[in-house]
């Protein structure tokens, strides 16, 4: 006698899953408040991430010290949207920082680093013009 599962899922319908590493953009493997792993390279200081490069000279160590001048290198990349990872928890930057993005016509999404990494991988895989900035303590 055939079980109801077997009758709905015959052995010929088994799906095989394979791990494929993206080749056309930098994939974030994991992120937390203290580090981001991009393409098997761990970063422990704040970074700006584009589809093809990591800028590891972003001198921001805390959301409270983020100023409009700190977003200039992000805006120079001309993204459509910026994912701002603010550490272990979502913390919004000052109104002046948000205004810098708004005045440049760039959308900004503020989230914790883990959420920013997940969102980055989705948007980058779709070929979107996205930049992620991770604040690491």
C-alpha positions in Angstrom: 0.0 0.0 0.0 1.3 3.4 -1.0 1.4 6.2 1.6 -0.4 9.5 0.8 3.1 11.2 0.7 4.3 8.7 -1.9 1.3 9.2 -4.0 1.7 13.0 -4.0 5.5 12.9 -4.4 6.7 10.0 -6.5 10.4 9.3 -6.4 10.9 10.7 -10.0 9.9 14.2 -8.7 12.7 14.6 -6.2 14.5 17.9 -6.5 18.2 18.0 -6.3 19.7 21.1 -4.6 23.2 22.4 -5.3 25.2 25.1 -3.6 26.2 27.8 -6.1 28.4 30.7 -5.2 27.6 33.9 -7.0 30.3 35.0 -9.4 29.0 38.4 -10.5 28.8 40.2 -7.1 30.3 40.1 -3.7 28.2 37.7 -1.5 27.9 38.4 2.2 28.2 35.1 4.1 27.4 36.4 7.5 27.2 39.6 9.5 26.8 40.7 13.1 27.7 43.7 15.3 31.4 42.9 15.2 32.1 41.6 11.8 31.1 41.0 8.2 32.3 38.1 6.1 32.3 39.0 2.4 33.6 36.4 -0.1 35.4 34.5 2.7 37.1 37.7 3.9 36.3 38.9 7.4 36.1 42.6 8.2 36.0 43.9 11.7 36.0 47.6 11.0 33.2 49.5 9.3 32.9 49.0 5.5 31.1 50.1 2.4 30.1 47.3 0.1 29.4 47.6 -3.6 28.7 44.7 -6.0 32.4 44.6 -7.0 34.4 46.0 -4.2 34.8 46.5 -0.4 35.8 49.9 0.8 37.3 49.2 4.2 38.5 52.7 5.0 35.1 54.0 6.2 35.9 55.7 9.5 32.5 55.3 11.3 32.5 53.4 14.5 29.1 54.3 16.0 25.8 55.4 14.6 25.9 58.3 17.1 29.0 59.7 15.4 27.7 59.3 11.8 27.6 62.7 10.1 26.5 63.9 6.7 30.2 64.1 5.6 30.5 60.3 6.3 27.8 59.6 3.7 29.6 61.4 0.9 31.7 58.4 -0.2 28.5 56.3 -0.3 26.7 58.9 -2.4 29.7 59.2 -4.7 29.0 55.6 -5.8 25.6 56.8 -7.1 23.4 53.9 -5.8 19.6 53.8 -6.1 19.4 52.5 -2.5 21.7 52.2 0.5 21.4 49.6 3.2 22.7 51.0 6.4 23.6 48.3 8.9 23.8 49.8 12.3 25.2 47.0 14.4 23.4 44.5 16.6 20.1 46.5 16.6 18.4 48.9 14.2 19.3 52.5 15.2 18.4 55.5 13.1 21.0 58.1 12.3 20.4 61.8 12.9 17.9 63.8 10.8 20.9 65.5 9.1 22.3 62.2 7.9 18.9 61.1 6.6 18.4 64.5 4.9 21.8 64.0 3.1 20.4 60.8 1.5 17.0 62.4 0.7 18.6 65.5 -0.9 20.7 63.3 -3.1 17.6 61.3 -4.2 19.0 58.1 -2.8 16.8 55.8 -0.8 18.2 54.5 2.6 17.0 51.5 4.6 18.2 51.3 8.2 18.5 47.9 9.8 20.7 45.7 11.9 23.8 44.2 10.3 22.3 40.7 9.9 19.2 42.0 8.2 21.3 44.4 6.0 23.4 41.4 4.9 20.4 39.3 4.0 18.8 42.2 2.1 22.1 42.9 0.3 22.4 39.4 -1.0 18.9 39.5 -2.4 19.2 43.0 -4.0 22.7 42.4 -5.4 21.6 39.0 -6.9 18.9 40.9 -8.7 21.5 43.2 -10.3 20.1 46.3 -8.4 22.2 49.4 -7.9 22.7 48.9 -4.2 25.4 49.9 -1.7 25.6 48.5 1.9 27.3 50.3 4.7 28.0 48.3 7.8 28.9 50.0 11.1 31.1 47.6 13.1 32.1 48.0 16.7 
